[in-house]
Amino acid sequence: MVEQDNIRDVPGIKMRSRGLKLWYGDKQALMGIDLDMPENQVTALIGPSGCGKTTFLKCLNRMNDTIEGVRTDGSVTLDGVDVNDRAVDVVQLRARVGMVFQKPNPFPKSIYDNVAYGARIHGLAANRRELDDIVETSLRGAGLWDEVSGRLNDLATGMSGGQQQRLCIARLIAVSPEVILMDEPCSALDPISTAHIEELIDELRANYTIIIVTHNLQQAARVSQLTAFFHLGRLIEVNSTAEFFQSPAESMTEDYITGRFG
């Protein structure tokens, strides 16, 4: 495995895991993951189905807390603070480390109310004008404003799949997260919508740290600056994306990215 300390041009680390292990009951799913996730970069997690990518992703904002029988060992830190510390408010953690899921999940509400939801819950707007500003800024940030500004009161469920996914991103950035987790955000989308999301990811990383799970190796190569390869719950290799795909250090990595298995 390539040590991250040897990777050139790594900026400040936003999130870090050390010795992270996870069990679903008696079954161990993560085998001691050490991974640094740089600030304002996109880290792609790749590997075959069932290798631990999504399980690892959900450890970063404690989504695994909602699953009965899960236990963990090791640490995950955000700005140096262990996210599993008893003093950490999990609601605030998930506001700082938000998640976009595989299938778009807009609320059965208007486009406006979808984006405004988090701001209302967290008391981020003192009045309607401030709320309007948050909604517009978030929709612009998600590249949706020009498409929906004239129909904010329409039901979000009437939007196309790609628009719904961008709406979910707008809903997320409305609460000003620091980290955005994406679990296969394009797997249910057509190629044109996928291209929109990929362009958006590239724009968002100027303001957010992004960690994305993807089965699409070409997508990982296009959108990320760092790539981590998981297999059977282990982190096999991590390196800058260019080096990872051009000169993999591990034979298993080379076999995977050349299609010999997976």
C-alpha positions in Angstrom: 0.0 0.0 0.0 1.2 3.5 -0.8 1.6 5.6 2.3 -0.2 8.9 2.0 2.7 10.7 3.7 4.6 10.1 0.4 1.9 11.5 -1.9 3.0 14.9 -3.2 0.9 18.1 -3.0 -1.5 16.8 -0.3 -3.2 19.9 1.2 -4.6 20.1 4.8 -6.4 17.1 6.0 -10.1 17.6 6.7 -11.1 14.1 7.8 -8.9 11.2 8.9 -9.5 7.6 9.9 -7.0 5.5 11.9 -7.4 1.8 12.5 -11.1 2.0 11.7 -12.8 -1.4 12.1 -16.5 -2.1 11.9 -18.6 -5.2 12.6 -22.2 -6.0 11.6 -22.9 -8.4 14.5 -20.2 -11.0 14.2 -19.2 -10.1 10.7 -16.3 -7.8 10.3 -16.7 -5.4 7.4 -13.8 -3.0 7.8 -10.3 -4.3 8.7 -8.5 -1.3 10.1 -8.7 1.6 7.6 -6.1 4.4 7.7 -7.1 7.1 5.3 -6.5 10.9 5.1 -9.1 12.9 3.2 -7.7 16.3 2.1 -9.6 19.6 2.4 -11.2 21.0 -0.7 -10.4 17.9 -2.8 -12.4 15.0 -4.0 -11.5 11.6 -2.6 -12.9 8.7 -4.6 -13.5 5.3 -3.0 -13.6 2.5 -5.5 -13.7 -1.3 -5.3 -16.0 -4.3 -6.0 -19.5 -4.5 -4.6 -19.4 -5.4 -0.9 -15.8 -4.3 -0.3 -16.7 -1.8 2.4 -16.8 1.5 0.5 -20.3 2.6 1.6 -19.8 1.2 5.1 -16.7 3.4 5.4 -18.5 6.4 4.0 -21.3 6.1 6.6 -18.7 6.0 9.4 -17.7 9.6 8.5 -21.0 11.1 9.7 -22.1 8.2 11.9 -24.9 7.0 9.7 -24.0 3.5 10.8 -25.4 4.5 14.3 -28.9 3.8 12.9 -28.1 0.1 12.2 -28.7 -2.3 15.0 -25.8 -4.5 16.0 -23.0 -2.3 14.5 -19.9 -1.6 16.5 -16.7 0.1 15.6 -13.1 0.4 16.8 -10.5 3.0 15.8 -11.1 6.6 15.1 -12.6 9.0 12.6 -11.7 12.7 13.1 -13.1 15.9 11.6 -10.6 18.8 12.0 -8.8 16.6 14.6 -11.9 15.9 16.7 -13.1 12.3 17.0 -16.6 12.2 15.6 -17.5 9.4 18.0 -16.6 11.4 21.1 -19.6 11.6 23.5 -19.4 15.4 23.4 -20.1 15.4 19.6 -23.7 16.3 18.8 -24.6 13.8 16.0 -27.2 16.3 14.5 -24.6 19.0 14.3 -22.1 16.5 12.9 -24.5 15.6 10.1 -25.0 19.2 9.3 -21.2 19.6 9.0 -20.8 16.3 7.1 -23.8 15.9 4.8 -24.7 13.0 2.5 -26.1 12.6 -1.0 -27.5 9.2 -1.6 -27.5 6.8 -4.5 -31.1 7.5 -5.4 -32.4 11.1 -5.3 -34.7 11.5 -2.3 -36.5 14.8 -2.5 -39.2 15.4 0.1 -42.8 15.4 -1.2 -42.8 19.2 -0.9 -42.2 22.1 -3.2 -38.8 22.8 -4.6 -38.5 25.9 -2.3 -39.5 23.9 0.8 -37.0 21.2 0.0 -34.1 23.6 0.0 -35.5 25.7 2.9 -36.0 22.6 5.1 -32.6 22.4 6.8 -32.3 26.2 7.2 -35.6 26.2 9.0 -34.7 23.2 11.2 -31.3 24.7 12.2 -32.6 28.3 12.6 -30.3 29.7 10.0 -32.7 32.4 8.7 -34.2 35.1 10.9 -36.9 36.1 8.4 -38.4 35.2 5.0 -36.0 37.4 3.1 -33.0 35.6 4.6 -34.6 32.2 3.8 -35.2 33.3 0.2 -31.5 34.3 -0.1 -30.4 30.8 1.3 -32.7 29.0 -1.2 -31.5 31.0 -4.2 -27.8 30.8 -3.2 -28.1 27.0 -2.7 -29.9 26.4 -5.9 -27.3 28.5 -7.7 -24.6 26.5 -6.0 -26.2 23.3 -7.3 -26.5 24.7 -10.8 -30.3 24.6 -10.7 -31.5 28.2 -10.3 -31.9 29.1 -13.9 -33.9 25.9 -14.5 -36.4 26.2 -11.6 -36.5 29.9 -10.5 -39.9 30.4 -12.1 -41.4 27.3 -10.5 -40.2 27.2 -6.9 -43.7 26.2 -5.7 -43.9 23.1 -7.9 -43.5 19.7 -6.3 -39.9 18.5 -6.3 -41.1 15.0 -7.2 -42.1 16.3 -10.6 -38.5 17.1 -11.5 -36.2 14.9 -13.7 -33.9 12.5 -11.9 -30.9 14.6 -12.6 -32.6 17.7 -11.3 -33.8 15.9 -8.2 -30.2 14.8 -7.4 -29.0 18.4 -7.8 -31.9 19.5 -5.6 -30.7 17.1 -2.9 -27.3 18.7 -3.2 -28.9 22.2 -2.9 -30.8 21.0 0.1 -27.5 19.8 1.6 -25.5 22.9 0.9 -28.3 25.1 2.3 -27.1 24.2 5.8 -23.4 25.1 5.0 -21.7 21.8 5.4 -17.9 21.4 5.4 -17.8 17.9 3.9 -20.1 16.3 1.3 -20.4 12.5 1.2 -21.7 11.1 -2.0 -22.8 7.4 -2.3 -22.9 6.5 -6.0 -24.7 9.8 -6.8 -24.9 9.2 -10.6 -25.8 5.5 -10.7 -29.5 6.1 -11.3 -28.9 9.0 -13.8 -28.6 9.2 -17.6 -25.3 10.3 -19.2 -26.3 13.9 -19.6 -27.4 14.2 -16.0 -24.3 12.4 -14.9 -22.2 15.0 -16.7 -24.0 17.8 -14.9 -23.3 16.2 -11.6 -19.7 15.7 -12.4 -19.3 19.3 -13.5 -21.0 20.3 -10.2 -18.6 18.2 -8.1 -15.7 20.0 -9.7 -17.2 23.4 -8.9 -18.2 22.4 -5.3 -14.7 21.3 -4.2 -13.6 24.9 -4.1 -15.8 25.3 -1.0 -16.3 21.8 0.3 -14.4 18.6 0.9 -16.0 15.8 -1.0 -15.7 12.0 -0.6 -17.5 10.0 -3.3 -18.2 6.2 -3.6 -18.3 5.2 -7.2 -18.2 1.9 -9.2 -17.4 3.9 -12.3 -13.6 4.0 -12.7 -13.8 6.6 -15.4 -15.8 8.8 -13.2 -13.3 8.4 -10.3 -10.5 9.4 -12.8 -12.5 12.5 -14.0 -13.7 14.0 -10.7 -11.2 13.1 -8.0 -7.8 14.2 -6.9 -7.2 11.2 -4.6 -8.4 7.6 -5.1 -8.6 4.8 -2.6 -9.1 1.2 -3.5 -11.0 -1.1 -1.1 -11.2 -4.9 -1.3 -12.9 -7.2 1.2 -12.9 -4.5 3.9 -9.3 -3.5 3.5 -7.7 -0.4 2.0 -5.4 -1.9 -0.6 -4.0 1.3 -2.1 -4.4 5.1 -2.0 -2.7 7.7 -4.1 -3.2 10.8 -6.1 -5.7 9.9 -8.8 -3.2 10.5 -11.7 -0.6 8.2 -10.1 -3.2 5.7 -9.0 -4.4 5.0 -12.5 -1.2 5.5 -14.4 1.2 3.6 -12.1 -0.6 1.5 -9.5 1.7 0.2 -6.8 -0.2 -3.0 -6.0 -0.8 -5.9 -8.4 -4.4 -6.2 -7.1 -5.0 -2.6 -7.9 -3.8 -3.1 -11.5 -5.9 -6.2 -11.9 -9.0 -4.3 -10.8 -8.5 -1.2 -12.9 -7.7 -3.3 -16.0 -10.9 -5.3 -15.5 -9.3 -8.6 -14.5 -11.7 -8.9 -11.6 -14.5 -6.9 -10.0 
